[in-house]
Amino acid sequence: MMAFFWHHELLLWFVVVGLAAAEMKLDCGPEFVTLVWSDSGSQADASLFRLGSCFPTTFTPQEVVFNVELDNCNFRRLVSGNELNYTNDLFYMSSPGSYVLPFTLPVVCSYQRPKDWYPILYEPVSSTYGVEDLLFHIELMNADFSGPAETSTFPLGSMIPIMASVEEVAHQPLLLLLEECVAATTSDLETAVETYTIITNKGCLVDSKITRSKFEQRQKASELQLSLQAFRFELGQEVYIHCTMFAWDPNGLDSTKKACHYVKGRGWELLDNPVYSSICDCCDSSCKTRRARSPGAGNGLFQKAVIGPLVITDLA
């Protein structure tokens, strides 16, 4: 692939507090990307940089280097006219008490579209978001959650494995929850005409009352695996799933901070400790906080996310 790449040398004088002078260089090769972040002031913690989902290849107190393949790190591919663009984000996740605030910068490599280029049948569907000192991620997975999905097309009634996670940096252990998820035919939920509710009412997997959808047993507190049965909604069209992700204290579950699914014959069950499934009783009504928390009582972090497109097909 011959590239007419953008060679980025950006002088960032006031991007974030604590970085008086920094430089980002981006070299876009045919298959590899090299990104170098230099900061002579060295006030940032170099280990806290991420390029999409990738950790730095090497780093020193003054320099961070990413040398990665375009097929890795959740690069997104977009064809526009005669251009083939690969986009990603450089995240700085910061740490408590740091003078350098979290920030995100766009990373773009542009190539001339080869004459014989055509889209591959499938690319992994995932999204990554940096918030303060946390990195949220949501992705379509294969059947046993051991890797990315190999297709984004699902027959009606089959299972759609989805994994949401949060990466913690210099932070107390956190529990990852999904407060709500809805399906729509647009990536912008505000413009959606029709929606399908999957999770609502502060963590209630309401779809599990009428399908085989369920939360899988956790492997890590910071990961949440959802087996979603492909539902009858806009069959044959592109569908996007919009979720609100929530990172919270593992010991602070209540009726508004939970992961509940419906188990046939038993009713609503709390994923993380079925003994306390009574906090899921509100899933059939309205889940509200019984008493207000005092300021500084340990607020969690929310992140809105969208995954897709995927397509649900009718077997008939």
C-alpha positions as CSV (number, residue, x, y, z in Angstrom):
1,M,0.0,0.0,0.0
2,M,1.6,3.2,-1.1
3,A,1.0,6.1,1.3
4,F,0.8,9.8,0.9
5,F,0.9,10.0,4.6
6,W,0.6,12.9,6.9
7,H,3.9,13.3,8.8
8,H,2.7,14.9,12.1
9,E,5.0,17.2,14.0
10,L,2.7,19.0,16.4
11,L,4.0,21.4,19.0
12,L,1.6,21.4,21.9
13,W,2.2,24.4,24.0
14,F,-0.9,24.5,26.1
15,V,-2.8,21.2,25.4
16,V,-3.0,20.3,29.1
17,V,-2.0,21.7,32.4
18,G,1.5,20.6,33.3
19,L,2.8,20.2,29.7
20,A,4.6,23.5,29.0
21,A,6.2,22.1,25.8
22,A,5.5,18.8,24.1
23,E,6.0,17.4,20.6
24,M,4.2,14.5,18.9
25,K,5.7,13.0,15.7
26,L,3.7,10.5,13.7
27,D,5.1,8.4,10.9
28,C,2.6,6.3,8.9
29,G,4.2,3.4,7.1
30,P,2.5,0.9,4.7
31,E,1.8,-1.5,7.6
32,F,3.2,0.1,10.7
33,V,2.7,3.3,12.6
34,T,5.4,5.0,14.7
35,L,4.2,7.6,17.2
36,V,6.7,9.5,19.4
37,W,5.6,11.8,22.2
38,S,8.4,14.0,23.6
39,D,8.1,16.2,26.7
40,S,11.2,18.0,27.8
41,G,9.5,19.0,31.0
42,S,8.8,15.3,31.7
43,Q,5.9,16.1,34.1
44,A,3.7,13.4,32.6
45,D,4.0,9.8,33.7
46,A,5.1,8.1,30.4
47,S,3.7,4.7,31.5
48,L,0.1,6.2,31.4
49,F,0.0,6.8,27.7
50,R,-2.1,4.6,25.5
51,L,-2.6,4.5,21.7
52,G,-6.1,3.1,21.4
53,S,-5.9,-0.2,23.3
54,C,-2.0,-0.4,23.1
55,F,0.6,0.2,25.7
56,P,3.8,2.1,24.8
57,T,6.4,0.0,23.0
58,T,9.1,1.8,24.9
59,F,9.3,4.8,27.2
60,T,11.6,7.0,29.2
61,P,10.7,9.9,31.5
62,Q,11.0,12.3,28.5
63,E,9.8,10.2,25.6
64,V,7.0,7.7,24.8
65,V,7.2,5.5,21.6
66,F,4.5,3.4,20.0
67,N,5.6,1.2,17.1
68,V,2.5,-0.8,16.1
69,E,0.7,-2.4,13.3
70,L,-2.3,-0.8,11.7
71,D,-4.3,-4.0,12.4
72,N,-3.7,-3.5,16.1
73,C,-4.7,-1.0,18.8
74,N,-8.3,-0.6,17.6
75,F,-7.4,1.5,14.6
76,R,-10.6,2.4,12.7
77,R,-10.5,2.3,8.9
78,L,-12.6,4.7,6.8
79,V,-12.7,5.0,3.1
80,S,-13.5,8.5,1.7
81,G,-13.2,8.9,-2.0
82,N,-9.7,8.1,-3.0
83,E,-8.4,8.2,0.5
84,L,-8.0,5.3,3.0
85,N,-7.9,6.7,6.5
86,Y,-6.8,4.9,9.7
87,T,-7.8,6.8,12.8
88,N,-7.2,6.3,16.5
89,D,-6.7,8.3,19.7
90,L,-3.7,9.0,21.9
91,F,-4.8,8.9,25.5
92,Y,-3.1,10.2,28.6
93,M,-4.8,8.7,31.7
94,S,-3.1,10.8,34.4
95,S,-2.9,9.7,38.1
96,P,-4.3,11.1,41.3
97,G,-2.7,14.3,42.4
98,S,-0.9,14.9,39.1
99,Y,-0.5,18.3,37.7
100,V,-1.0,16.9,34.2
101,L,-4.7,16.5,33.4
102,P,-6.0,13.6,31.3
103,F,-6.3,14.3,27.6
104,T,-7.0,12.7,24.2
105,L,-5.5,13.6,20.9
106,P,-6.6,12.4,17.5
107,V,-4.2,10.2,15.4
108,V,-4.8,10.0,11.7
109,C,-2.9,8.2,8.9
110,S,-4.1,8.9,5.4
111,Y,-3.2,6.7,2.3
112,Q,-4.0,6.8,-1.3
113,R,-6.7,4.1,-1.9
114,P,-5.2,1.3,-3.9
115,K,-7.1,0.6,-7.2
116,D,-7.5,-3.0,-6.3
117,W,-8.5,-2.4,-2.7
118,Y,-11.8,-3.7,-1.4
119,P,-13.2,-4.0,2.1
120,I,-12.5,-7.1,4.0
121,L,-15.5,-9.1,5.1
122,Y,-15.1,-8.3,8.8
123,E,-13.1,-6.1,11.2
124,P,-13.4,-6.5,15.0
125,V,-16.0,-4.2,16.4
126,S,-14.8,-2.4,19.5
127,S,-14.6,1.1,21.1
128,T,-12.2,2.5,23.6
129,Y,-12.7,5.6,25.8
130,G,-10.3,7.4,28.1
131,V,-11.8,9.1,31.2
132,E,-9.6,10.7,33.9
133,D,-7.2,7.8,35.0
134,L,-9.4,5.1,33.6
135,L,-9.7,3.4,30.1
136,F,-13.1,2.0,29.2
137,H,-13.4,-0.6,26.5
138,I,-16.4,-2.5,24.9
139,E,-16.1,-5.1,22.2
140,L,-17.9,-7.9,20.3
141,M,-16.3,-11.2,21.3
142,N,-16.2,-14.8,20.0
143,A,-18.4,-17.5,21.6
144,D,-16.1,-18.3,24.6
145,F,-15.0,-14.7,25.1
146,S,-11.4,-15.7,24.4
147,G,-10.9,-13.1,21.6
148,P,-12.6,-10.7,19.2
149,A,-15.7,-11.8,17.2
150,E,-15.1,-13.2,13.8
151,T,-18.3,-11.8,12.4
152,S,-20.7,-8.9,13.0
153,T,-23.7,-10.8,11.6
154,F,-25.8,-12.8,13.9
155,P,-28.9,-15.0,13.1
156,L,-32.0,-14.3,15.1
157,G,-31.9,-16.2,18.3
158,S,-28.1,-16.8,18.3
159,M,-25.9,-15.3,21.1
160,I,-24.0,-12.0,20.7
161,P,-21.1,-12.0,23.2
162,I,-20.1,-8.6,24.4
163,M,-17.4,-7.7,26.9
164,A,-17.1,-4.4,28.7
165,S,-14.0,-3.5,30.8
166,V,-12.2,-0.8,32.6
167,E,-8.5,-0.5,33.0
168,E,-7.4,1.0,36.3
169,V,-4.2,3.0,36.7
170,A,-3.1,4.1,40.1
171,H,-6.7,3.6,41.3
172,Q,-8.5,1.4,43.8
173,P,-9.9,-1.8,42.4
174,L,-13.2,-1.1,40.6
175,L,-16.2,-3.0,39.5
176,L,-17.4,-2.5,35.9
177,L,-21.2,-2.2,35.5
178,L,-23.5,-1.5,32.6
179,E,-26.2,1.0,33.8
180,E,-28.2,0.9,30.6
181,C,-27.9,-0.4,27.0
182,V,-30.3,0.2,24.1
183,A,-30.1,-0.8,20.4
184,A,-30.7,1.6,17.6
185,T,-30.1,1.8,13.9
186,T,-28.0,4.9,14.2
187,S,-24.6,5.6,15.9
188,D,-26.1,8.8,17.3
189,L,-28.8,7.8,19.7
190,E,-30.4,11.2,19.7
191,T,-31.5,10.8,16.1
192,A,-32.8,7.2,16.5
193,V,-36.5,6.7,15.7
194,E,-36.8,3.2,17.0
195,T,-34.9,1.6,19.9
196,Y,-34.8,-1.7,21.7
197,T,-34.1,-1.7,25.4
198,I,-31.6,-4.3,26.7
199,I,-30.5,-3.0,30.1
200,T,-32.3,-0.3,32.0
201,N,-33.3,0.7,35.5
202,K,-29.7,1.0,36.8
203,G,-28.3,-2.3,35.7
204,C,-31.4,-4.6,35.1
205,L,-30.9,-6.8,32.1
206,V,-34.6,-6.7,31.2
207,D,-34.0,-8.5,27.9
208,S,-33.3,-11.6,30.0
209,K,-37.0,-11.9,31.1
210,I,-38.0,-12.8,27.5
211,T,-34.8,-14.3,26.1
212,R,-31.8,-16.4,27.0
213,S,-29.7,-13.3,27.6
214,K,-27.6,-13.2,30.7
215,F,-24.5,-11.9,32.4
216,E,-21.7,-14.5,32.6
217,Q,-19.7,-15.2,35.8
218,R,-17.0,-12.6,36.2
219,Q,-13.4,-13.5,35.5
220,K,-12.3,-10.1,36.8
221,A,-14.2,-7.4,38.7
222,S,-13.1,-4.9,36.1
223,E,-14.7,-6.9,33.2
224,L,-18.4,-7.7,32.5
225,Q,-19.4,-10.3,30.0
226,L,-22.8,-10.2,28.5
227,S,-24.3,-13.0,26.4
228,L,-27.1,-11.2,24.5
229,Q,-29.5,-13.3,22.5
230,A,-30.0,-11.8,19.0
231,F,-33.4,-10.0,19.2
232,R,-36.1,-9.2,16.6
233,F,-35.2,-5.6,15.8
234,E,-34.7,-4.0,12.4
235,L,-33.6,-7.3,10.8
236,G,-31.1,-7.1,8.1
237,Q,-30.2,-3.5,8.9
238,E,-27.1,-2.1,10.7
239,V,-27.7,-2.0,14.4
240,Y,-25.7,-0.1,17.1
241,I,-25.7,-0.8,20.8
242,H,-25.5,2.2,23.0
243,C,-24.4,1.6,26.6
244,T,-23.6,3.6,29.7
245,M,-20.6,2.0,31.5
246,F,-20.0,2.6,35.2
247,A,-16.9,2.0,37.3
248,W,-17.7,1.6,41.0
249,D,-16.5,0.4,44.4
250,P,-16.9,-3.4,44.5
251,N,-18.2,-3.2,48.1
252,G,-20.7,-0.5,47.4
253,L,-23.5,-2.3,45.5
254,D,-27.1,-1.1,46.0
255,S,-30.3,-0.9,44.0
256,T,-28.7,1.8,41.7
257,K,-25.3,0.1,41.3
258,K,-25.7,-3.5,40.3
259,A,-25.7,-6.1,37.5
260,C,-29.0,-8.1,37.7
261,H,-30.4,-10.7,35.3
262,Y,-33.6,-12.8,35.3
263,V,-33.1,-16.5,35.9
264,K,-36.1,-18.6,34.9
265,G,-37.7,-20.2,37.9
266,R,-35.8,-18.1,40.4
267,G,-36.5,-14.5,39.4
268,W,-34.0,-11.6,39.5
269,E,-30.5,-12.5,40.6
270,L,-27.6,-10.3,41.5
271,L,-24.5,-11.4,39.4
272,D,-21.9,-10.5,42.0
273,N,-23.5,-12.1,45.0
274,P,-26.8,-13.9,44.6
275,V,-27.3,-13.9,48.4
276,Y,-28.1,-10.2,48.1
277,S,-30.4,-10.5,45.1
278,S,-33.1,-8.6,47.0
279,I,-31.5,-5.4,45.7
280,C,-32.7,-6.5,42.2
281,D,-36.4,-6.6,43.3
282,C,-36.8,-3.1,42.0
283,C,-36.1,-4.2,38.4
284,D,-39.8,-4.7,37.9
285,S,-40.6,-1.2,39.2
286,S,-38.2,1.7,39.6
287,C,-34.7,1.5,41.1
288,K,-33.9,4.6,43.2
289,T,-31.3,5.5,45.8
290,R,-32.9,5.3,49.3
291,R,-30.8,8.0,50.8
292,A,-28.5,10.6,49.3
293,R,-24.8,10.1,49.6
294,S,-22.7,12.9,51.2
295,P,-20.2,14.8,49.0
296,G,-17.0,12.9,48.6
297,A,-18.6,9.5,49.6
298,G,-16.9,7.8,46.6
299,N,-18.5,8.8,43.3
300,G,-18.0,6.4,40.4
301,L,-17.2,7.3,36.8
302,F,-19.7,7.0,33.9
303,Q,-18.8,6.6,30.2
304,K,-21.3,6.5,27.3
305,A,-20.2,4.0,24.7
306,V,-21.4,2.7,21.3
307,I,-20.6,-0.6,19.6
308,G,-21.4,-1.5,16.1
309,P,-22.5,-1.8,13.5
310,L,-23.8,-5.4,13.7
311,V,-26.5,-7.1,11.7
312,I,-29.2,-9.4,12.9
313,T,-30.7,-11.7,10.2
314,D,-33.9,-13.7,10.1
315,L,-33.5,-17.4,9.8
316,A,-36.6,-17.7,7.7
